Amino acid sequence: MIAVRALAPKDANDVLRINTGARPGVAALTNVELERLTSISRGHMLAAVCDARVVGYLLAFDSKVSYDGEEFRWFRGTESEAFVYVDQVAVEEGGRGRGVGSALYAAIRTLARDIGAGALCCEVNTTPANPASLAFHRRMGFVVAGSMVTEDGRAVDLLRLRLRRNGGTPAFADEEARPA
């Protein structure tokens, strides 16, 4: 059984271990960078736990925080309503395909709706390609809202998932964006 809870300082080594195994699909984290990110928005940092072991994590920021990620800034400049930006989601290799990522996204959807966000936003690398993540996000209902080449040379698709305000399942009716 997978439980999702707030990321705790004691989880740092597990997050760094999972991050190392998930590269280049996610940006490399150091202890210092992880501490910086969690200091910005601890309430949207999640750990997925199975048998008392952290098997995945999700780092997210609501649209009101002071975060400097360039993809986050792109969404801040294009979204007309509050959103939650998923900066990183990663699952250890042995946990992939077992519902860990889905459990993390279910929890962040709930948090996003609780603060009145109308969308979840994220990016997925297209160079270097991350087809598994793109397929996962497509199954979740994300659509491509744009694309960009980042300052570090990655090409990314910027993805959005509209959330229903009534607390129901996500609305997938973003007709102006092409499917992810």
Secondary structure, DSSP 8 states (H G I E B T S, - for coil): -EEEEE--GGGHHHHHHHHHHHTTSS----HHHHHHHHHH-GGGEEEEEETTEEEEEEEEEETTS----HHHHHHHHH-SS-EEEEEEEEE-GGGTTTTHHHHHHHHHHHHHHHTT--EEEEEEEEETB-HHHHHHHHHHT-EEEEEEE-TTS-EEEEEEEE--TTSSS-----TTSEE-
